[in-house]
Amino acid sequence: MGLLPDRSLRDPADRRPAHAAPQAGDEEGGPLTYPGGDPIDQCVHLGREVIGAGLAIGSGGNLSARSPGAHECVVTAAGTWLDRLDRTSFVRVRIADGVAPQGATPSSEVGLHLSVYRARPDVNAVVHLHPQTAVLLDALGVAVRLITTDHAFYLRRVAVTPWHAPGTPGVGEAVAEAVADGTNCVLLPFHGCAVLGETVEMAHRRAANLEEAARLTYQALLLTGGLGPRELPACPPDFLAHRDPGSLI
């Protein structure tokens, strides 16, 4: 009740198998890189992928997206399981005032998403997940190292906010402050992460690389005997000197 009306996730004229690779000309995401469709379709795909990759469990996280320049976004509804999303699982919310015109209940973390869109007009997707390795390292006081070129390129830097209880206004306020300088990856202590992107695809890439960087950092700690005198490795900083921030690798 009050959620978005259901419709097929695929064009009726598209006879490809459901899991066929996207083709040149598919909407959003560019040729042969990410499934086509509108922001809801892409978030449905993203939800299945992040659960399958272990970046969240069940309903542990929430997603949002908007069309570039739009004054409203779609946010997963309260209590939705990310690997079971469909078009009825999203609520449209006005970014300026947080009103959901259809009267449905968005995720309890909707304030986080709205705060990001207000602070960063360039962002069109916000992914909030509970990646266990990244959260564990932060709880131990260990910074996530950007070890590979992918980590360095997609993440650039990882910010950490002060502690705020989930679902409270302080979460959104802290994340908005952390991302105001262009940061796209933020850890929320004892909670999870907020990852941003110009597209759903880019937010997905960053979320995956964040947890991979955390896992490699954890493995490096095991191999080096913990927090001893040895420095943990990191990607050489000059790697980014001649890279276009808007490109893919």
CORRANOR-V238644 format. One record per residue. N is the residue number from 0. RES is the residue in one letter. BURIAL is + if it has 16 or more other ideal C-beta (glycine too) atoms within 10 Angstrom, else -. D_LAST is the distance of its C-alpha to the last C-alpha in Angstrom with 1 decimal. Layout:
n;res;burial;d_last
N;RES;BURIAL;D_LAST
N;RES;BURIAL;D_LAST
This chain:
n;res;burial;d_last
0;M;-;42.3
1;G;-;40.7
2;L;+;37.2
3;L;+;35.3
4;P;-;37.0
5;D;-;35.6
6;R;-;34.4
7;S;-;32.4
8;L;-;28.7
9;R;-;28.4
10;D;-;29.8
11;P;-;33.2
12;A;-;32.5
13;D;-;29.3
14;R;-;30.7
15;R;-;27.5
16;P;-;27.7
17;A;-;26.7
18;H;-;23.6
19;A;-;22.6
20;A;-;19.1
21;P;+;18.6
22;Q;-;19.4
23;A;-;18.6
24;G;-;20.7
25;D;+;20.4
26;E;-;20.7
27;E;+;18.0
28;G;+;14.3
29;G;-;13.9
30;P;-;14.7
31;L;-;14.1
32;T;-;11.7
33;Y;+;14.3
34;P;+;18.1
35;G;+;20.0
36;G;+;22.9
37;D;-;23.9
38;P;+;22.8
39;I;+;25.3
40;D;+;24.2
41;Q;+;20.6
42;C;+;22.1
43;V;+;24.3
44;H;+;21.3
45;L;+;19.6
46;G;+;22.9
47;R;-;23.3
48;E;+;19.9
49;V;+;20.3
50;I;+;23.8
51;G;-;22.9
52;A;-;20.4
53;G;-;23.1
54;L;+;21.7
55;A;+;25.1
56;I;-;28.4
57;G;-;30.4
58;S;+;30.8
59;G;+;29.3
60;G;+;26.9
61;N;+;26.6
62;L;+;24.2
63;S;+;24.5
64;A;+;23.0
65;R;+;24.3
66;S;-;24.0
67;P;-;22.9
68;G;-;26.0
69;A;-;28.1
70;H;-;30.9
71;E;+;30.6
72;C;+;28.1
73;V;+;28.4
74;V;+;28.6
75;T;+;29.4
76;A;+;33.1
77;A;-;34.9
78;G;-;35.0
79;T;+;32.5
80;W;+;30.8
81;L;+;27.1
82;D;+;27.1
83;R;-;30.1
84;L;+;29.0
85;D;+;30.2
86;R;+;31.0
87;T;-;34.1
88;S;+;32.1
89;F;+;31.0
90;V;+;33.1
91;R;+;32.7
92;V;+;33.3
93;R;-;34.0
94;I;+;31.8
95;A;-;34.6
96;D;-;37.2
97;G;-;35.7
98;V;-;38.2
99;A;+;37.4
100;P;-;39.6
101;Q;-;40.1
102;G;-;41.5
103;A;+;39.2
104;T;-;38.0
105;P;+;34.3
106;S;+;32.7
107;S;-;34.5
108;E;+;31.4
109;V;+;31.3
110;G;+;32.1
111;L;+;28.8
112;H;+;26.9
113;L;+;29.3
114;S;+;29.2
115;V;+;25.5
116;Y;+;25.8
117;R;-;28.7
118;A;+;27.0
119;R;+;23.7
120;P;-;24.2
121;D;-;20.5
122;V;+;19.8
123;N;+;20.3
124;A;+;19.7
125;V;+;21.0
126;V;+;20.7
127;H;+;23.5
128;L;+;23.5
129;H;+;25.4
130;P;+;23.0
131;Q;+;25.7
132;T;+;24.2
133;A;+;22.8
134;V;+;26.2
135;L;-;28.1
136;L;+;26.5
137;D;+;27.3
138;A;-;30.8
139;L;-;31.3
140;G;-;30.2
141;V;+;27.2
142;A;-;24.1
143;V;+;20.7
144;R;+;19.0
145;L;+;15.3
146;I;+;15.3
147;T;+;11.9
148;T;-;9.0
149;D;+;7.3
150;H;+;10.7
151;A;+;10.9
152;F;+;7.9
153;Y;+;8.7
154;L;+;12.4
155;R;-;13.5
156;R;-;17.0
157;V;+;19.1
158;A;+;22.5
159;V;+;25.6
160;T;+;28.4
161;P;-;32.1
162;W;-;33.6
163;H;+;34.7
164;A;-;36.1
165;P;-;33.9
166;G;-;34.9
167;T;-;36.6
168;P;-;35.9
169;G;-;34.9
170;V;+;31.6
171;G;+;30.5
172;E;+;32.0
173;A;+;30.3
174;V;+;26.8
175;A;+;27.3
176;E;+;28.4
177;A;+;25.4
178;V;+;22.8
179;A;-;24.8
180;D;-;23.1
181;G;-;19.6
182;T;+;18.9
183;N;+;17.0
184;C;+;17.9
185;V;+;21.6
186;L;+;23.8
187;L;+;27.2
188;P;-;29.7
189;F;-;31.2
190;H;+;29.6
191;G;+;25.9
192;C;+;22.9
193;A;+;21.9
194;V;+;18.3
195;L;+;17.6
196;G;+;15.3
197;E;-;15.7
198;T;+;15.5
199;V;+;16.4
200;E;+;13.1
201;M;+;11.4
202;A;+;14.4
203;H;+;14.1
204;R;+;10.6
205;R;+;12.1
206;A;+;15.3
207;A;+;14.1
208;N;+;12.3
209;L;+;15.5
210;E;+;17.8
211;E;+;15.9
212;A;+;16.1
213;A;+;19.7
214;R;+;20.5
215;L;+;19.4
216;T;+;21.4
217;Y;+;24.3
218;Q;-;24.2
219;A;+;24.1
220;L;+;27.2
221;L;-;28.9
222;L;-;28.3
223;T;-;29.5
224;G;-;32.5
225;G;-;31.4
226;L;-;31.7
227;G;-;33.4
228;P;-;33.3
229;R;-;30.1
230;E;-;26.9
231;L;-;24.0
232;P;-;20.9
233;A;+;18.0
234;C;+;14.8
235;P;-;16.3
236;P;-;16.4
237;D;-;16.0
238;F;-;12.3
239;L;-;11.7
240;A;-;14.5
241;H;-;12.8
242;R;-;9.6
243;D;-;10.1
244;P;-;10.3
245;G;-;10.1
246;S;-;6.9
247;L;-;3.8
248;I;-;0.0
